[in-house]
Structures are given as C-alpha cells and as structure tokens.
Amino acid sequence: MRIKSRWSKKGKTHSVEEIAGAVAFILWRIATNGVLSMENADFQTDSQEQRLNIIAEFLAFSIHMADRMTIEKFDEEERIIFMSELAKKCAKHMEDNQRDVLGSGDYREAFIDTLNRRMADYSEFNYTDEDGPSFSMRRFFGQQVKTVMGERNSKWVGDQVIDIEVPEILSHLGKAIPNLFR
C-alpha cells in the first residue's frame, strides 16, 4: 500500500490541526488496508458492518500508536489539540462510511466511546521507541479483532494481527509521521 505522507508545498509550516487531519487520513487508509489484508489471508468477514467494526479496532490501535509516536513532538496543549482533532477526523471517516453502508444515524458517539475505552486499555501496556508496542499490547489488539471477527475465524486471527498487521501498521506510521513534521 502506498501512502502519501509529504506536504505538497515544501517549507510551509502546518498547524497541529492540519497534521492531525493528515494523520487521520493515513490511519483510515491503514485500517481499511488491514481489513483487506485479513480477507486476503482467508479470514472471512460476513458484512460491511463487520468490516467497519474491524476498521474501528484498527483505527483505535493506530490512533494510540500515533499518540505514542508523536508524544515528544508536542507540548501538552498541542498534544490535546492533536489527539482531539485526530479522534474527530477519524470519527468523521467512520461516520461517513457507516452512513453509506448502514443508512442514516448518529454513529460518531459509539466510535468515540470505543476509542476512549481502547485508549485507556492500551495505555496500560508498555511501548518503547525501539520495540514499539509490547507483545501483550499486540495480543490485546489481536483479541479485539478476534472478538469482532467471530468464532469461525478465532483460531488464527490473533497470530495474523500480531505477526502481520501490527508490523504493517508500524511500518506505515514510522514512514509517514516523520514526514508530516518536516
């Protein structure tokens, strides 16, 4: 998957909100690609709604990773702005797609509730710049995806997430995030 992560106008400084918007778009691409990758590895999804629920789990994990990877780039006030804007933009992507698939409704609050729960969950796990998320964090993410995917796929979902999807997420974020701060 190719992700555009460079600003078109070089030398221009970008606001925290602009950076958050760009990261949100990148995270959406990563999450949708994650579902496609799972399906290409023969994990069956049964509906568009299930796919969107898997995307929500990928987004929650990826948002947390983006927070961990950018924490040193912002002061506390900027970090609050960045994370708030990132969550709002990702919620907007989710809501737009849920409306397209499921019809009209207010989907934003449910996604924000899931995101808040996952941010609290993931904050309990270790993360280092050298190794990224701890194995237990990766396993927890795998468990969340496994729960959404259902019993039929339960045997190997966790392994797929830990061994394939997390490294893919980290690779894309590791390339994209530094470029957005240049």
Beta strands, then each sheet from edge to edge (+ up, - down):
strand 1: 127-128
strand 2: 132-133
sheet 1: 1+ 2-
end
